[in-house]
């Protein structure tokens, strides 16, 4: 068994391997993972670890270089994804060898954290990742709107237009995300990638403007047969964003996110927010008769790869009796962790 990174000319074989993954929402593995080769600006052969047996690719793990915000400081991380092993080679420690190689590579490249999304907590826990449980909120209409809802007649609610809205969207999203540790720092290339990759395959991207200025946005995709808000932001007033969410809970003709034969009113009964940390927004939604059913999300998993480097970056000392995970719990507690699914990998 040979453990190494992908070589030139092996991309088709790598996609053939991943095509054996039975993905949800009707995706073939080749098509789903091929989008990252085409659109992710950080995708590179040496970010892909593979196991080769008798000339055949049998297992893979991929590193996604990113930066996330911690205390509004950009921290270099390695996202982990595309973890897959042929059925014939499972339960032989092959994926574990790849993960250990990826961990060593991330440390050598100065990545201070690693992030992945999983349900196999014990497996990844044995390699140093810990579940970073946070809260999401299922939003649904449970009552009639109340009379005190502020008027939104002065707002323009419309679909995103790149030429008109992109600059304002970048500024608004960065400002809203700045206080939320765990959000990805995007440069222009990662913004382009998010537009190409956030849909499943389609997405709705809605904005609210006031006096020509963008004051709220919301991105929505269909995943696992449900509506997921993949990213949102607002200026000081929560009402425009609450109105955008309200609008998404109303059926429409020619619903782009519906599957063939599916009624829009069935799909639009509820949607999942990626975090539950915006109290003014929650209050605004309750005035509209929209309530939150809060759920724990344990699927985020983090590993501190270099506590000393992270402490120096944040100007926080690592205590002598702290493990890397204990230090990470102190500087990035799970309840404060927010990740926008629009940045998924």
Order of alpha helices (4+ residues) and beta strands (2+ residues): beta-alpha-alpha-beta-beta-beta-alpha-beta-alpha-beta-beta-beta-alpha-alpha-beta-beta-beta-alpha-alpha-beta-alpha-beta-beta-alpha-alpha
